Amino acid sequence: MVKLQTLIMDNNYLNETVPDWFDSLSNLTVLSLKNNQLKGPFPSSIRGITTLTDLVLSGNEISGKVPQLSGLTSLRVLDLSGNKLDSDLPNFPKVLVMVFLGNNSFSGEIPKQYSQLHQLQQLDLSINALTGNFPAWLFSLPNIVYLNLASNILSGSLPNHLSCGSKLEFVDLSYNRLIGELPSCLSTESDGRVVKLDGNCLSNDTHQQHAESYCVEEINVKKKQSGGINVATLVGVIVGILVVVVLLAFVSIIVCRRYGSRGVSEQHLLHKAVSDNSATGFTSEILTNARFISETAKLGTECLPVCRQFTLEELKEVTNNFDNSGFMGEGSCGKLYKGRLENGTQVVIRCLSSSKKYSIRNLKLRLDLLAKLRHPYLVCLLGHCMDVGGRDDNYVNRIFLVYEYVSNGNFRTHLAENSPGKVLNWSRRLAVLIGVAKGVHFLHTGVIPGFFNNRLKTNNILLNNHGIAKLSDYGLSIVSEESSNDGVRLVVLLIKGQMTMLEDDVYSFGFIILESLVGPSISTQREAFIRDELEIFNSQDGRKKVVNPVVLATCSQESLSTVISIASKCICSESWSRPSFEDILWNLQYAAQVQATADGDKKI
């Protein structure tokens, strides 16, 4: 084992504590244990492998502190994303090229030492709890291409004279506490770079921004919460709590004596509610207990509008009594109407006729669960309305779902575009695929119970004015009765059936990738394409015959090959061998990194 140079054990079921004997592998250069269930602390023995160039431990349950890694003088790639690490950020060796620490619970400020990472090209610190001011020097690192600081608690403003590195192509600062004006080098028109800013308090970008007071107040509240409490205040609080407890106990005794008999009937109703519609797999017990798997799953969504309940009268006013002038179309999941709320917000209202009778209580629980599905790459559910009507006031006849309006059309329309100024190059197509993959990964793993049958197709992927993808029509199986008309299996959301449905989303996403490569025409071929055309992808000459010319002209061969490989795995006939969305996402992000590097080399 001393001569071992590469150790890769990805996508297995390793569920023990991470071993701590890696320093015995003195010649190891690549260590990858991603997408397992490894627990426990970060293995400190890794710090002794000075030959290590690639360290990938993403998608596990590793917790606690990450030690200083500056002694790993050969390390080029570090991926610890998707764990439970909650320390301050460690220092890194100066030769690092790619760092992925997203979806953890890292706190504190971004170390000043990172300003010395002159080889750094990719840095992802998103979905953590980082505080302090935005470090302006990060933007000017000489080789930085991709910078993601989204969904943290970073505050303050950026200097007007901020200098962005010449290679910087992607910046995500969304869902932080950024105030003031945006520097010119981060404007969306600057050098064609993609910049995401939603959920901040910027004064010169009113789209999806809060008032400045929101960001300032949030920071002040957190500072107060972290401050100490003097002894007198503490004593007063304790005495007050004791008084309240005594009073509540006294009141409870009286209430129990007076209404004790009512408790029996309420327990009976509760038991009835738990069994209500259990055949769908969503019992009221499951719906009531639905939760985020971790607090980190909620990060990045705290700035989204709160989901509320509308009255039917409000929706009639919003849509001019559902006038045909606002009718947008009808699909398998109801009619769509465009409207405008009283505050000027444009919305889309989906009207669903309930073919299955749900009690008001059970449907309310279902809608509350649907409202939990909040993610930057999902079309935001703003509210809902239940129309009882009819003779039986205990059941709901129609359901109205109110969504944000995403104004820039769907992905299929953009893929069909041929005009030079509007056609999507390979990097932009990859960005859309990565966004959708992140959204679906959240639907599968970010909440309990997961949502698996999400109607994935290119015309359900919407693009906003910044070209950011947002998935629509997700999670509708919880409130609508669907039948499969495209060969996709619809399985009850029970634990034993989740893997099948997960595979269905993976299968559908495989065709979305293929449509991104070939064009919208593939949506009508599907199985015929697998049978007749898929093997052509294996050679460069074959790819020239089927891959869209714009893709061929704007992609690197390694990036294209990576995406073709993962697409082939997604549509594999053996469902058990299809990848997870975490694996899909990793491959797509790798393809984007390779492409960004290739594009950067062309500019030199």
Long-range contacts (C-beta under 8 A, 24 or more apart in sequence): 1-25, 2-26, 2-27, 3-27, 4-28, 5-29, 5-30, 6-30, 7-31, 7-32, 8-32, 9-33, 9-36, 10-34, 10-35, 10-36, 10-56, 10-583, 11-35, 11-36, 11-579, 11-580, 11-583, 12-36, 13-37, 14-38, 15-39, 18-42, 18-43, 18-57, 18-60, 18-62, 19-43, 20-44, 20-45, 21-45, 22-46, 22-48, 22-49, 23-47, 23-48, 23-49, 25-49, 26-51, 27-51, 28-52, 29-53, 29-54, 29-74, 30-54, 31-55, 31-56, 31-57, 32-56, 32-57, 33-57, 33-60, 34-58, 34-59, 34-60, 34-79, 34-586, 35-59, 35-60, 35-580, 35-582, 35-583, 35-586, 36-60, 37-61, 38-62, 39-63, 40-64, 41-65, 42-66, 42-67, 42-80, 42-85, 46-72, 47-71, 47-72, 50-74, 53-77, 55-79, 55-80, 57-83, 58-82, 58-83, 58-100, 58-582, 58-586, 59-83, 59-582, 59-586, 66-90, 69-93, 70-94, 70-113, 76-119, 80-104, 81-124, 82-582, 84-294, 89-125, 89-130, 92-117, 94-118, 94-119, 95-119, 96-120, 97-121, 97-122, 97-143, 98-122, 98-593, 99-123, 99-124, 99-125, 100-124, 100-589, 101-125, 101-128, 102-126, 102-127, 102-128, 102-148, 103-127, 103-128, 103-296, 104-128, 104-296, 105-129, 105-295, 105-296, 106-130, 107-131, 108-132, 109-133, 110-135, 110-138, 114-138, 115-141, 117-141, 118-142, 118-143, 119-143, 120-144, 121-145, 121-146, 121-167, 121-593, 121-596, 121-597, 121-600, 122-146, 122-593, 122-596, 123-147, 123-148, 124-148, 125-149, 125-152, 126-150, 126-151, 126-152, 126-172, 126-300, 127-151, 127-152, 127-296, 127-299, 127-300, 128-152, 128-296, 128-299, 129-153, 129-299, 130-154, 131-155, 131-222, 132-156, 134-158, 134-173, 134-176, 134-178, 136-162, 139-163, 139-164, 139-165, 139-168, 139-171, 139-185, 139-186, 140-164, 140-165, 141-165, 142-166, 142-167, 143-167, 143-600, 144-168, 145-169, 145-170, 145-593, 145-596, 145-597, 145-600, 146-170, 146-592, 146-593, 146-596, 147-171, 147-172, 148-172, 149-173, 149-176, 150-174, 150-175, 150-176, 150-196, 150-300, 150-376, 151-175, 151-176, 151-299, 151-300, 151-376, 152-176, 152-299, 153-177, 153-218, 153-219, 153-222, 154-178, 155-179, 155-215, 155-219, 156-180, 157-181, 158-182, 158-183, 158-186, 159-183, 160-184, 162-186, 164-190, 164-191, 164-193, 166-603, 167-600, 167-603, 168-193, 169-193, 169-194, 169-427, 169-596, 169-599, 169-600, 170-194, 170-431, 170-596, 171-195, 171-196, 172-196, 173-197, 173-200, 174-198, 174-199, 174-200, 174-300, 174-376, 175-199, 175-200, 175-299, 175-300, 175-301, 175-302, 175-303, 175-376, 176-200, 177-201, 177-215, 177-216, 177-218, 177-219, 178-202, 178-215, 179-203, 179-212, 179-215, 179-216, 188-466, 194-431, 194-466, 194-467, 195-466, 196-466, 196-468, 198-303, 198-376, 199-300, 199-303, 199-304, 207-465, 210-303, 273-359, 273-361, 273-362, 276-358, 276-359, 276-361, 276-362, 277-356, 277-358, 277-359, 277-362, 279-492, 280-492, 280-493, 281-449, 281-492, 281-493, 281-494, 281-497, 282-366, 282-369, 282-449, 282-478, 282-493, 284-361, 284-362, 284-365, 286-449, 287-362, 287-365, 287-366, 287-368, 287-369, 288-365, 289-448, 290-368, 290-369, 290-372, 290-447, 290-448, 290-449, 291-372, 291-447, 291-448, 292-372, 292-446, 292-447, 292-448, 293-445, 293-446, 293-447, 293-448, 297-442, 297-446, 297-447, 298-374, 300-375, 300-376, 301-374, 301-375, 301-376, 304-374, 304-380, 305-380, 305-382, 305-404, 307-371, 307-374, 307-381, 307-382, 307-383, 307-384, 308-382, 308-383, 309-383, 309-384, 309-385, 310-383, 310-384, 310-385, 310-400, 310-402, 311-385, 312-385, 312-387, 312-400, 314-385, 315-339, 315-349, 315-385, 315-400, 315-402, 318-347, 318-349, 319-349, 322-351, 331-473, 332-482, 332-485, 333-455, 333-473, 333-476, 333-480, 333-482, 334-480, 338-405, 345-382, 345-404, 345-405, 346-404, 346-405, 346-407, 347-382, 347-402, 347-403, 347-404, 347-405, 348-402, 348-403, 348-404, 348-405, 349-400, 349-401, 349-402, 349-403, 350-400, 350-401, 350-403, 351-398, 351-399, 351-400, 352-398, 352-399, 352-400, 352-401, 352-476, 352-479, 352-480, 353-397, 353-398, 354-395, 354-396, 354-397, 354-398, 354-399, 354-479, 354-480, 355-480, 355-481, 356-481, 357-395, 357-396, 358-395, 358-396, 358-479, 359-394, 359-395, 360-386, 360-388, 360-394, 360-395, 360-396, 363-396, 363-399, 363-479, 366-478, 366-479, 367-399, 367-479, 369-447, 369-478, 370-401, 370-475, 370-478, 370-479, 372-447, 373-442, 373-443, 373-447, 373-451, 373-474, 373-475, 375-438, 375-439, 375-442, 375-443, 375-446, 376-438, 376-439, 376-468, 377-435, 377-436, 377-438, 377-439, 377-442, 377-468, 377-469, 377-470, 377-471, 378-439, 378-442, 378-443, 378-470, 378-471, 378-474, 379-403, 379-404, 379-406, 379-462, 379-470, 379-471, 379-472, 379-474, 380-404, 380-470, 399-479, 401-479, 403-472, 406-462, 406-463, 406-464, 406-470, 406-472, 407-464, 407-465, 408-462, 408-463, 408-464, 408-465, 408-467, 409-462, 409-463, 410-458, 410-459, 410-460, 410-461, 410-462, 410-463, 411-458, 411-459, 411-461, 411-462, 411-463, 411-469, 411-512, 411-516, 412-457, 412-458, 412-459, 412-461, 412-515, 412-520, 412-523, 413-459, 414-463, 415-458, 415-515, 415-516, 415-519, 415-520, 416-519, 416-520, 423-550, 424-550, 425-550, 425-551, 425-554, 426-550, 426-551, 426-554, 426-555, 426-559, 426-560, 426-595, 427-554, 427-592, 427-595, 427-596, 427-599, 428-467, 429-516, 429-551, 430-559, 430-563, 430-588, 430-591, 430-592, 430-595, 431-467, 431-469, 431-592, 432-461, 432-463, 432-467, 432-469, 432-516, 433-469, 433-512, 433-513, 433-516, 433-563, 433-588, 434-585, 434-588, 434-589, 434-592, 435-468, 435-469, 435-470, 436-461, 436-469, 436-471, 436-509, 436-512, 437-509, 437-581, 437-584, 437-585, 437-588, 438-585, 439-469, 439-470, 439-471, 439-474, 440-471, 440-474, 440-505, 440-509, 440-581, 441-581, 441-582, 441-585, 443-474, 443-475, 444-502, 444-505, 444-581, 445-581, 445-582, 449-493, 449-498, 450-493, 450-498, 450-502, 451-475, 451-477, 451-478, 452-493, 452-498, 452-501, 452-502, 452-504, 452-505, 453-477, 453-482, 453-488, 453-490, 453-491, 453-501, 453-504, 453-505, 454-505, 455-508, 456-505, 456-508, 456-509, 456-512, 457-508, 457-511, 457-512, 457-523, 458-512, 458-515, 458-516, 458-520, 458-523, 461-512, 487-526, 487-527, 500-575, 502-580, 502-581, 503-575, 503-576, 503-578, 505-581, 506-570, 506-578, 506-579, 506-580, 506-581, 506-584, 507-570, 507-571, 507-575, 507-578, 509-570, 509-581, 509-584, 510-567, 510-568, 510-569, 510-570, 510-571, 510-578, 511-571, 513-563, 513-566, 513-567, 513-570, 514-567, 514-571, 516-551, 517-546, 517-547, 517-548, 517-551, 517-560, 517-563, 517-564, 517-567, 518-546, 518-547, 518-548, 519-548, 530-571, 534-568, 534-571, 537-564, 537-568, 555-595, 556-594, 556-595, 556-598, 556-599, 558-591, 558-594, 558-598, 559-591, 559-592, 559-594, 559-595, 559-598, 560-591, 562-587, 562-590, 562-591, 562-594, 563-587, 563-588, 563-591
